[in-house]
């Protein structure tokens, strides 16, 4: 016999037998598939060929030579962005460090597709344009950098080409970053620029090594892409540690919910690509340009191939004992790169079309019910979706639709101790934001410690 089950939404009770999970809003996946259909692996091959033709794109290489070096590559990328009708900016900073012995100007090339309704809500796609060989300080030898990270840069340029033909409520930023190999320098330049602009950065998609499908051990996989994301948020963790220890949230930083969002999106796009969620900030002992964003509190995740080939990364061009080393274009799989870029472009379009996530709060200590509440998101004219899952489950299990204008959901007989909760926002067209978890540090905004009461 089923027990009576009640949902109470801002005073409206729905009473009856225990219902199945409420349907998730029908995201306009057909529209997204149509938007990303023009993404072309053949076009990206031409882009990577051009990037390789600059000889080296090392951050310490020439910034003035018109044909060789990082400066020529950045200038060519700027011309591509402008050919799509996109305005560009070139954020720079002068850097000295362990891998930059002399003061060097590090610049990114950024195109901005301004939102028509919410221009300050921003989603970013980025890849690093710089390249290297075995010696990270060698800026004279040829360093083709086809896959690392010509592939990510090609995805950025291709996404700009395709998405520039459409209008979106939110802003999409396309960024080719310098200085990654010298210490994530370009990522820091852009993160600092985003902060200085006052952007509400909803999501950063960092694409680094996304264009090969076989490893040196013969293992191949062209049907998965890895998405790497941090668990507890790094920014503010010192202040949040005690709350996280008590209330949870170890698996619910905004970046982790970006990973879940991409996984669900890939499942519904039907492009022959699935997401393999890797729940750590980056690969073992390594890093990428999403990390400077995380350090400032901006949600960010890294996309990378399912199977890396280490013989083709950070290597001098050579053949030893019959084994070929070096990051050359002939090792790339452009059909695979096309699928990964379609996932990126669809995510950019979906997130720029959805309202920003709310900032939910869960309450229900020593109670048989749980109450979720959040401040209204003005653009959430399609309402909200409340989600919850058991604490030992890694994916959302239950859903409940909430009408536009409502900012509270009471879940009777759902005990706060046993579940993790989150809420997403929905546009009138049905585009749903990533879920924001109702845990310490779960908001899709930099954590700000509450003011301490005056003594």
C-alpha positions in Angstrom: 0.0 0.0 0.0 1.4 3.4 -1.0 1.8 6.0 1.7 0.2 9.4 1.2 2.7 11.9 -0.2 2.3 15.7 -0.3 4.1 18.4 -2.2 3.5 21.9 -1.0 4.5 24.7 -3.3 4.0 28.1 -1.7 0.8 27.1 -0.1 -0.6 24.9 -2.9 -0.8 21.3 -1.8 -0.8 18.3 -4.2 -2.1 15.3 -2.3 -2.2 11.7 -3.4 -0.3 8.5 -3.8 3.5 8.9 -4.0 4.0 10.3 -7.5 6.8 9.5 -9.9 9.5 12.1 -10.3 8.1 15.2 -12.0 9.1 15.5 -15.6 12.2 17.6 -16.4 11.4 20.5 -18.7 11.7 19.6 -22.3 14.8 21.4 -23.3 14.8 22.4 -27.0 17.4 19.9 -27.9 16.2 19.8 -31.5 16.9 23.5 -31.7 20.4 23.0 -30.3 21.1 20.2 -32.7 20.2 22.5 -35.6 22.4 25.3 -34.2 25.5 23.1 -34.0 24.9 21.2 -37.2 27.3 23.4 -39.2 30.2 22.6 -36.9 32.8 21.2 -39.3 35.8 19.0 -38.7 37.1 19.9 -42.1 37.0 23.5 -41.3 38.9 22.9 -38.0 41.5 20.9 -39.9 42.2 24.1 -41.9 42.4 26.1 -38.7 44.9 23.7 -37.1 46.9 23.7 -40.3 47.2 27.5 -40.2 48.1 27.4 -36.5 50.8 24.9 -37.1 52.2 27.0 -40.0 53.3 29.7 -37.5 56.2 27.3 -36.6 56.1 27.9 -32.9 53.5 29.6 -30.8 55.6 29.6 -27.7 54.7 32.4 -25.3 58.3 33.7 -25.4 58.5 33.6 -29.2 58.3 36.7 -31.4 55.3 39.0 -30.9 56.2 41.1 -33.9 57.2 38.7 -36.7 54.3 38.7 -39.2 54.7 35.0 -40.0 56.2 33.1 -37.1 55.5 33.0 -33.4 52.8 33.8 -30.8 52.2 37.4 -32.1 51.4 36.3 -35.6 49.1 33.5 -34.3 47.2 36.0 -32.1 46.8 38.5 -34.9 45.5 35.8 -37.3 43.0 34.7 -34.7 41.8 38.3 -34.3 41.2 38.5 -38.0 39.1 35.3 -37.9 36.9 36.6 -35.0 36.4 39.9 -36.9 35.5 38.1 -40.1 32.5 36.6 -38.1 31.4 40.2 -37.2 32.5 39.8 -33.5 34.2 42.7 -31.6 37.5 41.7 -30.0 39.6 42.7 -27.1 43.2 41.8 -26.2 43.7 41.6 -22.4 47.4 41.6 -21.5 49.6 41.6 -18.5 53.4 41.8 -18.2 54.7 38.7 -16.4 58.0 37.6 -14.8 58.3 34.2 -13.2 59.9 30.8 -13.1 59.1 30.1 -16.7 59.3 33.7 -17.8 62.8 34.9 -16.9 62.4 38.3 -18.5 59.4 40.7 -18.2 57.1 39.5 -21.1 53.8 40.8 -22.2 51.3 37.9 -22.2 48.1 38.6 -24.2 44.9 36.7 -24.9 42.7 37.2 -28.0 39.1 37.4 -27.0 35.9 37.9 -29.1 32.6 38.9 -27.4 29.2 37.9 -28.7 27.1 40.3 -26.6 23.8 39.1 -25.2 20.6 40.8 -26.3 18.9 40.7 -22.9 21.4 39.9 -20.1 24.8 41.1 -21.5 26.5 40.8 -18.1 25.6 37.0 -17.7 28.6 35.4 -19.4 29.6 31.9 -20.6 33.2 31.5 -21.8 34.8 28.9 -24.1 38.6 28.9 -24.2 41.6 27.1 -25.4 45.3 28.0 -25.2 47.0 29.0 -28.4 50.6 28.7 -27.1 52.7 25.6 -27.8 55.9 24.0 -26.6 58.4 21.2 -27.1 60.3 19.1 -24.5 62.2 22.0 -23.0 59.5 24.4 -21.8 61.9 27.3 -22.2 62.8 26.5 -25.8 61.0 29.1 -27.8 63.0 28.8 -31.1 62.4 25.1 -32.2 59.3 24.2 -34.2 56.5 23.4 -31.8 53.4 22.6 -34.0 51.0 22.2 -31.0 48.4 20.6 -33.2 46.4 18.8 -30.5 47.9 20.7 -27.5 46.2 23.0 -27.9 45.6 23.8 -31.6 42.5 21.5 -31.1 41.1 23.7 -28.3 41.8 26.9 -30.2 40.2 25.5 -33.3 37.1 24.6 -31.3 37.0 28.2 -29.9 37.2 29.7 -33.4 34.7 27.2 -34.9 32.2 27.8 -32.1 32.6 31.5 -32.8 32.0 31.0 -36.5 28.8 29.0 -35.9 27.3 30.8 -33.0 27.9 34.3 -34.3 25.1 33.7 -36.7 22.6 33.5 -33.8 21.4 35.8 -31.1 21.3 34.8 -27.4 20.0 36.5 -24.3 23.3 36.1 -22.5 26.9 36.9 -23.6 29.2 34.3 -25.1 33.0 34.9 -24.9 35.5 33.1 -27.2 39.1 33.2 -25.9 42.4 32.0 -27.3 44.8 32.2 -24.3 48.6 32.6 -24.3 51.0 31.5 -21.6 49.4 28.2 -20.5 52.6 26.2 -20.8 54.5 28.8 -18.9 52.2 28.6 -15.8 48.5 29.1 -16.7 49.3 32.8 -17.4 46.7 33.5 -20.0 44.0 31.9 -17.9 44.8 34.3 -15.1 44.9 37.3 -17.5 41.3 36.5 -18.7 40.0 35.6 -15.2 41.3 39.0 -13.9 39.8 40.7 -16.9 36.4 39.1 -16.3 36.5 40.2 -12.6 37.5 43.7 -13.6 34.6 43.9 -16.1 32.2 42.8 -13.4 31.0 39.9 -15.5 28.6 37.3 -13.9 30.6 34.4 -15.2 28.1 31.5 -15.2 30.3 28.9 -16.8 33.9 28.5 -18.2 34.5 25.6 -20.6 38.3 25.1 -20.9 39.2 23.0 -23.9 42.7 21.6 -23.8 43.7 18.5 -25.8 40.4 17.6 -27.4 41.5 16.3 -30.9 42.9 12.8 -30.7 41.2 9.5 -30.0 44.1 6.9 -29.6 46.8 6.6 -26.9 50.3 5.3 -27.2 49.2 1.9 -25.8 46.8 1.4 -28.7 43.7 2.1 -26.6 41.3 4.2 -28.7 38.0 5.9 -27.7 36.2 8.3 -30.0 32.9 8.1 -28.2 33.7 9.8 -24.9 35.1 13.1 -23.7 36.4 13.7 -20.2 35.0 16.6 -18.2 37.1 17.4 -15.1 35.7 19.4 -12.3 36.5 20.3 -8.7 34.4 18.9 -5.8 34.4 21.4 -2.9 35.0 24.8 -4.4 38.6 26.0 -3.9 37.8 29.7 -3.6 36.6 30.5 -0.1 37.3 26.9 1.1 39.1 28.2 4.2 35.9 29.9 5.4 33.6 27.2 4.1 35.5 24.2 5.5 33.6 24.0 8.8 30.2 24.4 7.1 31.1 21.8 4.5 32.3 19.4 7.2 28.9 19.8 8.9 26.4 20.1 6.1 28.2 18.5 3.1 28.9 19.8 -0.4 32.0 17.9 -1.1 30.6 16.8 -4.4 28.5 19.9 -5.3 30.7 22.8 -6.3 29.3 24.7 -9.2 31.9 23.2 -11.5 30.7 19.7 -10.5 27.2 20.7 -11.6 28.6 22.0 -14.9 30.0 18.4 -15.4 26.5 17.0 -14.7 25.0 19.5 -17.0 27.3 18.5 -19.9 26.7 14.9 -19.2 23.0 15.3 -19.6 23.3 17.5 -22.6 25.5 15.0 -24.4 23.0 12.3 -23.7 20.2 14.3 -25.4 22.2 15.7 -28.4 22.6 12.3 -30.0 25.9 13.2 -31.6 27.7 9.9 -30.8 29.5 11.4 -27.8 29.1 10.7 -24.1 30.7 12.5 -21.2 33.0 10.7 -18.8 32.9 12.7 -15.6 36.3 12.8 -13.9 35.8 14.1 -10.4 39.0 16.0 -9.8 40.1 19.5 -10.8 42.4 18.2 -13.5 44.4 15.2 -14.5 46.8 13.7 -11.9 49.4 16.2 -11.0 48.6 18.5 -13.9 46.6 21.7 -14.5 44.9 23.9 -17.0 43.5 27.4 -17.7 40.3 26.8 -15.8 42.1 26.8 -12.5 42.7 30.6 -12.4 39.0 31.0 -12.8 38.3 28.6 -10.0 40.7 30.5 -7.8 38.6 33.7 -8.3 35.3 31.8 -7.6 34.1 31.5 -11.2 32.6 28.1 -12.1 34.8 26.3 -14.6 35.5 22.8 -16.0 38.0 21.2 -18.3 37.2 19.2 -21.4 39.8 16.8 -22.6 40.1 13.6 -24.8 39.1 10.3 -23.4 42.5 8.8 -24.2 45.7 11.0 -24.1 48.8 10.1 -26.1 51.8 11.3 -24.1 54.3 10.7 -26.9 52.6 13.5 -28.8 52.6 16.1 -26.0 55.4 18.4 -25.0 57.9 16.6 -27.2 60.6 17.6 -29.6 59.8 16.4 -33.1 61.8 13.2 -33.6 61.8 9.5 -34.2 63.5 7.1 -31.8 63.6 3.3 -32.2 60.8 3.6 -34.7 58.6 5.6 -32.4 57.4 9.0 -33.6 57.3 11.8 -31.1 55.7 15.2 -31.5 52.4 17.0 -31.6 51.7 17.0 -35.3 48.4 17.3 -37.2 48.6 13.8 -38.7 47.9 12.3 -35.2 44.6 14.1 -34.9 41.0 12.8 -35.3 38.9 15.6 -36.8 35.7 13.6 -36.7 36.1 13.3 -33.0 37.1 17.0 -32.6 33.9 17.9 -34.5 31.8 16.0 -31.9 33.5 17.6 -28.9 33.1 21.0 -30.5 29.4 20.4 -31.1 29.0 19.6 -27.4 30.8 22.8 -26.5 28.7 24.9 -28.9 25.4 23.4 -27.7 26.4 24.1 -24.1 27.3 27.7 -24.9 24.0 28.2 -26.7 22.0 26.5 -24.0 23.6 28.3 -21.0 23.5 31.7 -22.8 19.8 31.1 -23.5 18.9 30.0 -19.9 18.6 32.3 -16.9 21.5 32.2 -14.4 21.1 29.5 -11.7 19.4 30.6 -8.5 21.0 30.5 -5.0 19.0 28.0 -3.1 19.0 27.3 0.6 17.8 24.1 2.3 16.2 24.0 5.7 14.7 21.1 7.7 16.8 20.2 10.8 14.9 18.0 13.2 11.9 18.0 10.8 10.2 15.4 8.6 10.0 18.0 5.8 12.6 19.9 3.8 12.1 23.5 2.7 14.0 24.9 -0.3 14.0 28.7 -0.9 15.8 31.0 -3.2 15.7 34.6 -4.4 13.7 35.1 -7.6 15.7 35.1 -10.8 14.0 37.7 -13.1 14.7 35.9 -16.3 13.3 32.6 -15.0 10.0 33.1 -16.7 9.7 29.3 -17.3 9.9 28.6 -13.6 12.4 26.5 -11.7 13.3 22.8 -11.3 13.9 21.5 -7.8 16.2 18.4 -7.7 17.3 16.1 -5.0 19.3 12.9 -4.6 20.4 10.6 -1.9 23.7 11.6 -0.2 25.4 8.5 -1.6 24.2 9.1 -5.2 26.3 11.0 -7.6 23.5 12.1 -10.0 20.2 13.9 -9.4 17.3 11.4 -8.9 14.1 13.3 -8.2 12.7 16.4 -9.8 9.8 18.8 -9.1 8.7 21.7 -11.3 8.0 25.0 -9.7 6.0 27.8 -11.4 7.5 31.1 -12.4 7.2 33.6 -9.6 7.4 30.9 -6.9 10.5 30.9 -4.7 9.9 28.1 -2.2 9.2 24.4 -2.3 8.3 22.3 0.7 9.0 18.6 0.4 7.0 16.7 3.0 8.5 13.4 4.3 11.8 14.2 2.6 14.3 14.5 5.4 17.1 17.0 4.9 19.6 14.7 6.6 19.3 12.0 3.9 19.4 14.1 0.6 21.3 16.7 -1.3 19.2 19.4 -2.9 19.5 21.8 -5.8 17.5 24.2 -8.0 17.8 25.3 -11.6 16.2 28.2 -13.5 14.2 27.8 -16.8 13.6 30.3 -19.6 10.2 30.7 -21.2 11.6 28.7 -24.2 12.5 25.8 -22.0 16.3 26.3 -21.7 17.4 25.1 -18.2 20.4 26.4 -16.4 22.9 24.1 -14.6 21.7 23.1 -11.1 23.0 25.1 -8.2 23.2 22.9 -5.1 21.9 24.1 -1.8 25.1 23.4 0.1 27.9 25.7 1.5 29.6 27.3 -1.5 27.1 25.9 -4.0 26.2 29.3 -5.6 27.4 30.0 -9.1 29.0 33.2 -7.9 32.3 33.8 -6.0 31.9 33.1 -2.4 31.8 36.1 -0.1 32.2 35.5 3.6 29.4 37.1 5.6 30.4 40.2 7.5 31.4 39.5 11.1 29.2 41.2 13.7 30.9 44.2 15.3 32.0 43.7 18.9 
